[in-house]
Structures are given as C-alpha cells and as structure tokens.
Amino acid sequence: MGEAAQSSPGELVCVTGANGFLASCLVKCLLERGYYVRATVRDPGNADKVSHLLRLPGASERLELREADLLTEGSFDDVVRGCRGVFHTASPVTAFTVDPEVLEMIAPAVNGTLNVLKSCAKAPSVRRVVLTSSTSAIRFMPEMPFNSVLDDTSWSSEDFCRKYKMWYYLAKTVAERRAWEFAEKNNLDLVTVLPSFVVGPVLPKNLSSTALDVLGLLKGTLCDAKKFSIYPRMGYVHVEDVALAHILVMEAPGARGRYICSSTVMDNDKLGELLAMRYPQFKVPTKFPESYKSKYYTLDTSKLEKLGLKFRSVEDMFDDCLENFYHRGLFSLTDTLY
Ligand SMILES: NC(=O)c1ccc[n+]([C@@H]2O[C@H](COP(=O)([O-])OP(=O)(O)OC[C@H]3O[C@@H](n4cnc5c(N)ncnc54)[C@H](OP(=O)(O)O)[C@@H]3O)[C@@H](O)[C@H]2O)c1
C-alpha cells in the first residue's frame, strides 16, 4: 500500500471485460504505454468480440486473452495472479432490464465485483485495484437540492433506485458500496472511477448500449420516448479520457477513494441544441418531455484534474464518435460529415 502501490509501464496488469467499449480503449492505451495486459473476456474464441483487441498495436507481444465470467466464483483467481494492477470494468450495461434482481444486472455487477476483489485479495502481486463505477452511483436521490455539486462523498439512494426500478443505477451503487466494504475489511488498495455518459470512437465490432443511444439520438429515433430522456441532465465524457483516468489513478501513488470522471454536464435540451447546430444533417431532437426534467447539478471533477487530466469538450467527443460511425457505414452516403 502507500507509495509503492502504483503500477508502471512494463508491468503486467489485468483488464476485466476487455472486449467492452470502455475496456477496449483502456487496453489500447495500456499497450501504447508499454504495459503487458492480461485481458479477460467471456469467450476468447468469439472473433466478433476479440479480434479488434488482437489487432491493436503491441497486442501480439504484450496482450494475453483469458476466459473469465463474473458469475463463476474463483473465475478470476488464476487470471489476476502475477498482475501488479487490476482494472475491473466488466459489468452488464443497459438501462432496461426485465428480471433485475437476479438475472441480468444486479448479480453480475455486485457478486461479480466481489468475485474479482476476492481473487485480488488472494494474489500477493496485486498492489491496486481500479474499479469502474459510474456517476449513476452518486446522482439519484430523493431530495437533491437545486444547484447541488456532487462530489466523491455523494451516493445514490438504493431505496430511490429500487422505487423507480432503476436497476442499472442500483447495481452500480450497490456494487461500489460492497466493493468499498470488502476493500476496507481486507486491506485492499481500491480506487474507483465514476464516469458520466461515455462518448467517443467505438473499437469493438458491435456498438455498446450507450453508443447505440448516441446513434439513436443522432438519427432521431430516440427523441420522443423514454430512452434518452431517462437521462434528463447528464455529464458527458470522452472514452479516451476515461481510459486515461483509469491509468492515472492506477499509477499515482497517492490516489485514494473515488474519482468523478466527466467533462461538461448538460440538460438534454441543451445537448440536443448543440448537436442539432453542429450536425444539421441529422434529426437531433431539441425538446424532451418536461416530466423528465431534472434538477440542476454539477459534478466536482477536481480530483482527476489535480492528477493532470484535462477533459475534452462535448464537441470533440461527439465529433470523434461520429467519425467512427461514418467509418462503420452507419449513415447513408448523403449524410455529409460536418
Ligand atoms: N458507457 C457508459 O456511458 C458508462 C458510464 C459510466 C460507467 N460505465 C461503466 O463502464 C464499464 C464498461 O461499460 P461499457 O460502456 O464499456 O459497456 P460494454 O461495452 O457493454 O462492456 C461491458 C463489459 O462487461 C462484460 N460483462 C457483462 N456481464 C459479464 C459477465 N457476467 N461476466 C463477464 N463479463 C461480463 C461484457 O462482456 P460481454 O461482451 O461478453 O457481454 C463487456 O465486456 C461498466 O462497468 C459500466 O457500468 C459505462
């Protein structure tokens, strides 16, 4: 613990859920910095899910794929053994789910996180674990005062999330809380990163659930109904800044506690206006249902800024995301790039 806790380039680190949107970018950044990466996926034989990782620069020399499932106890024991740092990003990500308590959301998020942490606690080589939480774990509470500044002391209310069946938000909140309890009891050096809504280029073959939300927003298919509107006021953050944040808190000897990771926080209407002006070729909605309006709040990101992170703008993250969507052929040829 303490000053010796950081990992450095040249060392072996583990990334769970490595084929995901965020984790793929994290693996890319780690390889670029010279790390050896042990990457866990559920099915290393699934080319659709892993081939983009195998093609990354440095992968043939320094990337190792391992199979592990969050729901299998002990699945991560072998995987984390010998690693200096562990980035636990794997978790089911979708705002909509039918059988929340057991199946899709809460069990893998909460029990899965504990499984990974238990394996880390048994591995003497592991000096620090960085857990990907979410601003979902801090911004849902019944009585949030207008103009709140949410910081690393803020927590979403589990009762409030249950009452409104916000299962993803509940899962992230409970998973992070249990992680802190476990780390304290087991003297594990844990740091958490809490990204807001992540936007940017998508490396995996298939779009992640949040990338599909962005696509729907741009195409105007997400405008009037529930989907994007359930996030009435959101922070947005570039996927590469999130990856960098994970590495910064892993490397910084003095990193402690929770790190909110976000660029600008905006109401949906304002985001819609910005995107509609910037990309007039799309039908980006600028009005969202009143009932979904949320209270004004901001996010205190000073802890990451003090570690040197300069967050990219909302314009930059959407430009980079769109460029990626164009390369994937997701828009017709008549849609010109801004
Ligand atoms: N995207 C955002 O806006 C956002 C914002 C804040 C926080 N986060 C957090 O960032 C992390 C990554 O999210 P993402 O957007 O990159 O999502 P993603 O692309 O859906 O990646 C999720 C990863 O978790 C893995 N996973 C899910 N259930 C699993 C299980 N039972 N066992 C093993 N692996 C499992 C998935 O594997 P499969 O491909 O095999 O399903 C996938 O690799 C999550 O912890 C999420 O809560 C995301």
The ligand as an SDF file (V2000), in Angstrom:
LIG
                    3D

 48 52  0  0  0  0  0  0  0  0999 V2000
  -20.7600    3.5770  -21.2730 N   0  0  0  0  0  0  0  0  0  0  0  0
  -21.0310    4.4680  -20.3240 C   0  0  0  0  0  0  0  0  0  0  0  0
  -21.6070    5.5360  -20.5990 O   0  0  0  0  0  0  0  0  0  0  0  0
  -20.6190    4.2000  -18.9010 C   0  0  0  0  0  0  0  0  0  0  0  0
  -20.7600    5.2420  -17.9650 C   0  0  0  0  0  0  0  0  0  0  0  0
  -20.3580    5.0220  -16.6500 C   0  0  0  0  0  0  0  0  0  0  0  0
  -19.8340    3.8040  -16.2750 C   0  0  0  0  0  0  0  0  0  0  0  0
  -19.7230    2.8070  -17.1900 N   0  0  0  0  0  0  0  0  0  0  0  0
  -19.1620    1.5240  -16.7400 C   0  0  0  0  0  0  0  0  0  0  0  0
  -18.0670    1.1880  -17.5710 O   0  0  0  0  0  0  0  0  0  0  0  0
  -17.9380   -0.2380  -17.6500 C   0  0  0  0  0  0  0  0  0  0  0  0
  -17.8690   -0.6340  -19.1040 C   0  0  0  0  0  0  0  0  0  0  0  0
  -19.0310   -0.1820  -19.7740 O   0  0  0  0  0  0  0  0  0  0  0  0
  -19.1440   -0.1400  -21.3710 P   0  0  0  0  0  0  0  0  0  0  0  0
  -19.9550    1.0400  -21.7200 O   0  0  0  0  0  0  0  0  0  0  0  0
  -17.8090   -0.3230  -21.9430 O   0  0  0  0  0  0  0  0  0  0  0  0
  -20.0780   -1.4040  -21.6400 O   0  0  0  0  0  0  0  0  0  0  0  0
  -19.9290   -2.6660  -22.5880 P   0  0  0  0  0  0  0  0  0  0  0  0
  -19.3200   -2.3130  -23.8710 O   0  0  0  0  0  0  0  0  0  0  0  0
  -21.2760   -3.3140  -22.5900 O   0  0  0  0  0  0  0  0  0  0  0  0
  -18.9190   -3.5930  -21.7800 O   0  0  0  0  0  0  0  0  0  0  0  0
  -19.3350   -4.3450  -20.6690 C   0  0  0  0  0  0  0  0  0  0  0  0
  -18.3650   -5.4880  -20.4830 C   0  0  0  0  0  0  0  0  0  0  0  0
  -18.7670   -6.2650  -19.3360 O   0  0  0  0  0  0  0  0  0  0  0  0
  -18.7730   -7.6300  -19.6990 C   0  0  0  0  0  0  0  0  0  0  0  0
  -19.7060   -8.4330  -18.9150 N   0  0  0  0  0  0  0  0  0  0  0  0
  -21.0130   -8.2410  -18.7280 C   0  0  0  0  0  0  0  0  0  0  0  0
  -21.5160   -9.2450  -17.9800 N   0  0  0  0  0  0  0  0  0  0  0  0
  -20.4760  -10.0890  -17.7270 C   0  0  0  0  0  0  0  0  0  0  0  0
  -20.3200  -11.3350  -17.0270 C   0  0  0  0  0  0  0  0  0  0  0  0
  -21.3690  -11.9450  -16.4330 N   0  0  0  0  0  0  0  0  0  0  0  0
  -19.0870  -11.9110  -16.9530 N   0  0  0  0  0  0  0  0  0  0  0  0
  -18.0220  -11.3330  -17.5690 C   0  0  0  0  0  0  0  0  0  0  0  0
  -18.1080  -10.1650  -18.2390 N   0  0  0  0  0  0  0  0  0  0  0  0
  -19.3110   -9.5710  -18.3200 C   0  0  0  0  0  0  0  0  0  0  0  0
  -19.1910   -7.6170  -21.1520 C   0  0  0  0  0  0  0  0  0  0  0  0
  -18.8710   -8.8640  -21.7500 O   0  0  0  0  0  0  0  0  0  0  0  0
  -19.7430   -9.4590  -22.9770 P   0  0  0  0  0  0  0  0  0  0  0  0
  -19.3590   -8.6690  -24.1890 O   0  0  0  0  0  0  0  0  0  0  0  0
  -19.3460  -10.8810  -23.0400 O   0  0  0  0  0  0  0  0  0  0  0  0
  -21.1910   -9.2440  -22.6280 O   0  0  0  0  0  0  0  0  0  0  0  0
  -18.3610   -6.4530  -21.6770 C   0  0  0  0  0  0  0  0  0  0  0  0
  -17.0510   -6.8680  -21.8920 O   0  0  0  0  0  0  0  0  0  0  0  0
  -19.1330   -0.8020  -16.8900 C   0  0  0  0  0  0  0  0  0  0  0  0
  -18.7300   -1.1080  -15.5730 O   0  0  0  0  0  0  0  0  0  0  0  0
  -20.1200    0.3670  -16.8700 C   0  0  0  0  0  0  0  0  0  0  0  0
  -21.0240    0.2880  -15.7930 O   0  0  0  0  0  0  0  0  0  0  0  0
  -20.0840    2.9610  -18.5080 C   0  0  0  0  0  0  0  0  0  0  0  0
  1  2  1  0
  2  3  2  0
  2  4  1  0
  4  5  1  0
  4 48  2  0
  5  6  2  0
  6  7  1  0
  7  8  2  0
  8  9  1  0
  8 48  1  0
  9 10  1  0
  9 46  1  0
 10 11  1  0
 11 12  1  0
 11 44  1  0
 12 13  1  0
 13 14  1  0
 14 15  2  0
 14 16  1  0
 14 17  1  0
 17 18  1  0
 18 19  2  0
 18 20  1  0
 18 21  1  0
 21 22  1  0
 22 23  1  0
 23 24  1  0
 23 42  1  0
 24 25  1  0
 25 26  1  0
 25 36  1  0
 26 27  1  0
 26 35  1  0
 27 28  2  0
 28 29  1  0
 29 30  1  0
 29 35  2  0
 30 31  1  0
 30 32  2  0
 32 33  1  0
 33 34  2  0
 34 35  1  0
 36 37  1  0
 36 42  1  0
 37 38  1  0
 38 39  2  0
 38 40  1  0
 38 41  1  0
 42 43  1  0
 44 45  1  0
 44 46  1  0
 46 47  1  0
M  CHG  2   8   1  16  -1
M  END
$$$$
